[in-house]
Amino acid sequence: MAQPLHQAHSLRDNSPTAGRAPSVLLWTGAGVGGLLVIGALALWFHYGTQVFFEMIRTGFAACF
């Protein structure tokens, strides 16, 4: 009869960097998202609400 191909014991990565990549990607994504929000707020305060919404309206009009 055929034997299963998988091993009875799973192999674990016990290196110091194991499982670190997902958290690094998460923090990098959160940092980029935070910078985008800060940039949008800075433009809003610099140019004012009217110009900010006018740019958004113009962008939507160009897309549709």
N, C-alpha and C positions, 0 to 999 in steps of 0.2 A: 504494500500500500504506500502511496506517496506521502512524504512528510511535508509539513508546512515550511515555507521558505523564511518566515520571520523568526527572529531569535526570541528566546524565552525572556531574556533580560534586555531592556532598552538601554541604549547608550546615552549617557548624559555628558554634556559639555560643562566641565567644572572650571573652565578658564576664567580669569578675572573679567573679561569683556563679554561673557555670555549673557545674553538678554539685555545688553546695553543699547543695541542699535534701535529697537523700537522707542525707547524713552528719549534717545537723542533726536530721532525724527519727530517725535511729538513735541519736544521743547523747541526745536527749530521751527516747526510749523506754527506753534503758538507765538514765537518771537516775530516771525514774518507777518502773521495776522495782526499782532499788536502794533507793529510798525505801520501797517496799512491804515489801521484805525487812527493812529496818532497823526499820520500824514493827512488823512481826510479832515480831521479836526483842525489841524494847522491851516490848511487851505480855506476851510470854512471861516475861521476867525480872521484870516488875513484878507480875504476878498469879500467877505460878508455873505449873508444868507441869500440875497437876491442873485448874485453872480453864481453862487454855488448851485442853486436850483436851476438857474438858466442853463448852465453847462450840462446838468443831468437831463433836462428837457431836450436840449439840442442833440445830445447823444442818443436819446430814445427816438427822436424824429429821424435822425440819420440811419438808425437801424431798421426802422419800420417805414 
